[in-house]
Amino acid sequence: MNIKLVYKSKSGFTKRYAEWIARETDCELIPLKRRNAASVSGCDIFIYGSRVHAGRVDGLSKARELFVRSGAKHMIVFATGGMPNSAVDTLEEMWRNNLTADEMKEIPHFYMQAGICYEKLGPIDKAMMKMAASMMAKQADTNPMGQPMASALQGSYDISDRQFIAPLVAALKEF
């Protein structure tokens, strides 16, 4: 089976997960910025991975176009971010905001906790993160997760782990 994995990585977390998936599945890795129609054509399975940015899977609309152009029979999407995998309700809402109801049923989608790397973020992203931390801290009285989330957003951290690729790898074996 010919599998191509296109990814977009800002701070390195998505690239790390993409590389782990490629080693495990022997798929071809293609950075989104280096892709073209020919590079994605002829695959059976098209995987797209990117970060969650402001609640959106970064570059997903472009990935949908590439999937159609690729001629692949199946698409899989994974997203990475600083939210722990245990935030199930928040992550489900994120997926509902990114995928249509039909896509939710038809496209296997996976979230893999990663982290935040302030050193690789641009000034706008840094400001957004600091603003989010401030808003969370203000909600500490009404939201029990407010203060822990605010604390988590104060600096860089890495909670990624290779084990989080297992559900995606298992899904590939079902095609």
C-alpha positions, -999 to 999 in steps of 0.1 A, spaced: 0 0 0 14 34 -10 10 59 19 20 95 18 21 117 49 20 155 44 27 175 74 30 211 85 51 218 116 58 252 132 78 243 163 88 207 155 63 186 174 42 176 143 74 169 124 86 146 152 52 127 152 53 125 114 88 110 115 77 84 141 47 75 120 69 72 89 94 49 107 66 27 119 47 25 86 73 31 59 52 59 44 67 88 24 71 120 43 63 153 25 65 187 43 35 208 32 57 236 21 75 213 -4 46 194 -18 32 197 -53 5 178 -71 29 152 -84 44 145 -50 10 134 -36 -4 116 -66 -8 79 -68 -11 71 -32 -37 48 -16 -37 65 18 -32 103 23 -23 113 59 -22 149 69 -7 162 102 -5 196 117 -7 217 148 -39 230 164 -37 268 162 -64 289 177 -87 259 177 -81 250 140 -60 223 124 -35 245 106 -36 239 68 -65 215 68 -83 231 39 -52 229 18 -48 192 29 -84 185 17 -75 198 -18 -43 177 -18 -62 146 -8 -86 151 -38 -57 157 -62 -38 127 -48 -64 102 -60 -61 84 -27 -89 62 -15 -85 71 22 -75 102 42 -63 103 78 -58 134 98 -38 140 130 -33 171 150 -8 180 177 -9 206 204 -3 216 240 -36 202 253 -32 169 271 -49 139 255 -71 136 287 -90 168 277 -115 146 258 -145 170 257 -123 199 245 -107 178 219 -140 164 206 -153 200 203 -121 209 184 -127 181 159 -163 191 154 -151 226 146 -126 213 120 -144 184 103 -179 182 89 -203 156 103 -196 133 74 -158 137 77 -161 129 115 -175 95 104 -154 89 73 -120 103 81 -100 87 110 -87 116 130 -63 116 159 -49 141 184 -14 137 198 -4 158 228 28 176 221 36 208 239 45 244 234 79 258 223 79 296 228 114 298 213 100 288 179 68 308 179 65 342 162 56 373 182 18 371 173 16 335 185 35 343 216 11 372 224 -19 349 217 -6 323 241 1 349 269 -34 363 264 -49 329 266 -30 322 299 -42 355 313 -78 346 304 -75 312 320 -61 326 352 -91 350 354 -114 320 351 -98 301 380 -127 308 403 -154 295 379 -133 269 360 -113 244 380 -89 239 350 -84 277 347 -53 280 369 -36 248 359 -41 257 322 -28 292 328 3 278 345 8 254 316 8 282 291 34 303 309 64 286 293 77 259 269 70 223 277 71 189 258 45 162 267 49 143 234 54 106 234 58 80 206 31 58 222 5 83 209 10 72 173 -3 37 181 -40 44 173 -32 59 140 -9 30 131 -36 6 141 -61 24 118 -38 20 89 -38 -17 93 -76 -17 88 -74 -4 52 
